[in-house]
Amino acid sequence: MEDNLKSFLDSIQQEFPNAVPTDECNPARHTPDTLEEARQKVVKKLQLNKTYFENGGKPAAGEKKLDTVFKKMPNGTYSIGVKYGNRWLQDIFGAGKKMYRNLRKDQMVKMFDKLIAAAEAKAFDEAILVVMASNLAAKQGDGDE
């Protein structure tokens, strides 16, 4: 029986060299974003958060749940950061800094505008690429190819 199985495996490896054995049959969920697509997702998330903030905590029309990038602190000030997907962009406010804090409520809209402009100007591209590489490495570690 072992010889028959080995012959079978050898024959499929020769005939289908691009295919690989796996322990699951899950289809790929999606193709990875390009940097441009990732940047646009960052911009959109910031724009939606700005609208949410301006609307007093109500999502934009057609939006159900929002992944917020800001928090109101106990002292009444705000902290804000930037996310690609569900991961914070690292080092965008300096080495080791992913958040900006102690912003007053009246400063938040202007900060959103500055973050949106910076994202559109490709200022966060390096940080986005780090997250993209991390996501890809995690996906490959899951056995999905």
N, C-alpha and C positions, 0 to 999 in steps of 0.2 A: 504494500500500500504506500509506503514512504517513497519508493521509487516512482510510482505513478504520480504522486503529488509533486515531487521534485520535477518530473518531466513536464507536468502541467504548468508549474510556476515558471520554469525556464522558457517554455513556449510563449507564454503571455508576455514575459519580459522582453523577449525578442520581437514579438509582433507589435507590442504597444510600449515602446521605450519611454514615451512621455508620461505614461500613467504610473502611479505609485500605489502600493497597498496602504490601507488606512483602517482604523478601528471604528470609524463612523461614516455616515453618509449625509452629512449636512452640506447643503449647497453654500457657496460663498454668499455672504450676506450683501456685500456691495464691493465695488472697486474703490481703492483708496482715492481720496481727494487729490487733485492737483494743488499746488501751492496757491494758485489764483482762487480755486474753489474754497480752500480752507480760509484764505484771507476774507473772502466775501461772507463766509459763515461767521467769522469773528465780527465783522462790521455789522451784519444783521443782528447778531446777539446784542451788541452794544446799542444799536438803534431801538430794538425792542425794549431793552432795559431803560433807556432814556424815556421812551413813551410811557412805560409802566410807572416810572418815577414821577413824571409830569402829571400823570393821571391819578396820583395819590394811591398807587398800589393796585390799580385796575389794569389787567392785560389789554393790549391793543385788540381792536376788532378782529375776530377770527382766531385769536390765540387763546388757548385753554390754560396751559401751565407754562410758567416762565422759569427758566434756569437763571436766577438772579446773579449778578456779578457785584452786588453791593450789599452792605449790611448797615443797619442803624445800630450804633453803639449805645451802651447804657448812659453815656454822658450827652447824648443827643446829636453827636457828630456821626459822620459816615465813613466807612472804609469801602474802597472800590478796587477791583482788579479786572483782568481780562482773561477770558476763557476761550479755548478752542475745544469744542465738544464739552466734555465734563472735566477737563484738566486746565488748571491755571497756567498761564504763561509765566515762566520764571524769568527773573532778572530784568524785567522791562522797566522797573523803576530804580535800577542800580543792582549791583552784585548782590545776589541772594534775596532780592526784594520782589515780591509778586503782588503786593497790595500797597495802596496809598491810603493813609488814614487821617483822621482829625479834620475832615472836610465838613464845612457847614452846609446846611440844606441849600442855602442860596448859591453855593458854589458848585453844586452837583451837576446841573445842566451844562454849565461851561466845561466841567471836567469830562462829561460824556462827549461833548463836541470835540474836545482836544483828543480824546482817545480814538474816536471815530476817524478824525482826520489823520492821526498817526497811523492807524491800521490801513487806511486807504493809501497812504504814502509809503507803505511797505516797511515802516519802522519796526514792526513786530515780526517780520518774516523769519528771522533767525530763531526766535522763540517758538514760532509756529512749527518750523521744521523740526525742532527738538521734540515737540509733542507728536508730530507725525511719525518720526522715527521710533519713538517709544511705543506708539500704538501699533505700528507695523511689527516691531519686535515681539510685543505681547501677543499679537494675532498669530505670528509664526510659532510662538511657543505653545499655543493652544493646539497645534497640529493642523490648523486650517491652512490650506495652500491655494 
